[in-house]
């Protein structure tokens, strides 16, 4: 799975890529740069960081993923700094 020629893929494809990568990493979490590297291993992954953040916020608000800050779930509408993403746990 690689989105090579575009730093801003269509939202649906970025959502799919993000969720697919997190499914493979489950039950762990990944940082935005780790996800960007997985999407575009040889391309300009830096350009994916903001689109990943925006997509993560939308998916978190829909309950499809969790944004973690310092190991704890963060408010998707109000978080800053280093964060990690993971799938919701169903325990």
One Martini backbone bead per residue (centre of mass of N, CA, C, O) as a GRO file, in nm:
protein
   91
    1UNK     BB    1   0.090   0.040   0.029
    2UNK     BB    2   0.102   0.331  -0.190
    3UNK     BB    3   0.140   0.690  -0.200
    4UNK     BB    4   0.345   0.849  -0.421
    5UNK     BB    5   0.229   1.125  -0.604
    6UNK     BB    6   0.092   1.225  -0.320
    7UNK     BB    7   0.042   1.443  -0.035
    8UNK     BB    8  -0.292   1.458  -0.101
    9UNK     BB    9  -0.503   1.248  -0.056
   10UNK     BB   10  -0.785   1.125  -0.057
   11UNK     BB   11  -0.970   1.093   0.217
   12UNK     BB   12  -1.062   0.798   0.182
   13UNK     BB   13  -0.775   0.678   0.129
   14UNK     BB   14  -0.650   0.776   0.395
   15UNK     BB   15  -0.838   0.632   0.582
   16UNK     BB   16  -0.781   0.347   0.479
   17UNK     BB   17  -0.476   0.350   0.530
   18UNK     BB   18  -0.479   0.411   0.830
   19UNK     BB   19  -0.656   0.169   0.922
   20UNK     BB   20  -0.478  -0.053   0.801
   21UNK     BB   21  -0.220   0.008   0.962
   22UNK     BB   22  -0.355  -0.019   1.246
   23UNK     BB   23  -0.443  -0.312   1.213
   24UNK     BB   24  -0.150  -0.426   1.190
   25UNK     BB   25  -0.067  -0.289   1.483
   26UNK     BB   26  -0.249  -0.436   1.642
   27UNK     BB   27  -0.269  -0.306   1.970
   28UNK     BB   28  -0.111  -0.075   1.890
   29UNK     BB   29   0.080   0.217   1.821
   30UNK     BB   30   0.114   0.520   1.617
   31UNK     BB   31   0.272   0.753   1.454
   32UNK     BB   32   0.259   0.977   1.208
   33UNK     BB   33   0.538   0.911   1.079
   34UNK     BB   34   0.489   0.605   1.058
   35UNK     BB   35   0.246   0.629   0.870
   36UNK     BB   36   0.377   0.795   0.646
   37UNK     BB   37   0.593   0.582   0.577
   38UNK     BB   38   0.386   0.358   0.499
   39UNK     BB   39   0.255   0.520   0.263
   40UNK     BB   40   0.554   0.681   0.190
   41UNK     BB   41   0.861   0.545   0.180
   42UNK     BB   42   0.984   0.732  -0.090
   43UNK     BB   43   0.849   0.987  -0.026
   44UNK     BB   44   0.679   1.276   0.091
   45UNK     BB   45   0.590   1.237   0.418
   46UNK     BB   46   0.564   1.526   0.540
   47UNK     BB   47   0.297   1.602   0.373
   48UNK     BB   48   0.113   1.395   0.561
   49UNK     BB   49   0.082   1.499   0.855
   50UNK     BB   50  -0.172   1.685   0.839
   51UNK     BB   51  -0.370   1.490   0.701
   52UNK     BB   52  -0.352   1.282   0.928
   53UNK     BB   53  -0.458   1.457   1.153
   54UNK     BB   54  -0.733   1.527   1.029
   55UNK     BB   55  -0.824   1.233   0.993
   56UNK     BB   56  -0.796   1.147   1.290
   57UNK     BB   57  -1.004   1.338   1.405
   58UNK     BB   58  -1.246   1.234   1.244
   59UNK     BB   59  -1.220   0.935   1.339
   60UNK     BB   60  -1.242   0.995   1.644
   61UNK     BB   61  -1.524   1.131   1.633
   62UNK     BB   62  -1.640   0.845   1.508
   63UNK     BB   63  -1.485   0.598   1.673
   64UNK     BB   64  -1.233   0.458   1.489
   65UNK     BB   65  -1.024   0.610   1.679
   66UNK     BB   66  -0.730   0.685   1.883
   67UNK     BB   67  -0.593   0.950   2.067
   68UNK     BB   68  -0.266   0.976   2.200
   69UNK     BB   69  -0.142   1.119   2.516
   70UNK     BB   70   0.071   0.996   2.723
   71UNK     BB   71  -0.109   0.711   2.702
   72UNK     BB   72  -0.376   0.881   2.664
   73UNK     BB   73  -0.665   0.980   2.589
   74UNK     BB   74  -0.766   1.230   2.364
   75UNK     BB   75  -0.892   1.516   2.260
   76UNK     BB   76  -0.960   1.572   1.926
   77UNK     BB   77  -1.013   1.902   1.968
   78UNK     BB   78  -0.761   1.908   2.215
   79UNK     BB   79  -0.439   1.875   2.096
   80UNK     BB   80  -0.083   1.849   2.163
   81UNK     BB   81   0.180   1.740   2.008
   82UNK     BB   82   0.257   1.436   2.082
   83UNK     BB   83   0.121   1.150   1.903
   84UNK     BB   84  -0.103   0.867   1.893
   85UNK     BB   85  -0.237   0.579   1.719
   86UNK     BB   86  -0.548   0.386   1.756
   87UNK     BB   87  -0.754   0.145   1.818
   88UNK     BB   88  -1.021   0.052   1.954
   89UNK     BB   89  -1.106  -0.094   2.253
   90UNK     BB   90  -1.280  -0.425   2.332
   91UNK     BB   91  -1.290  -0.497   2.681
   0.00000   0.00000   0.00000
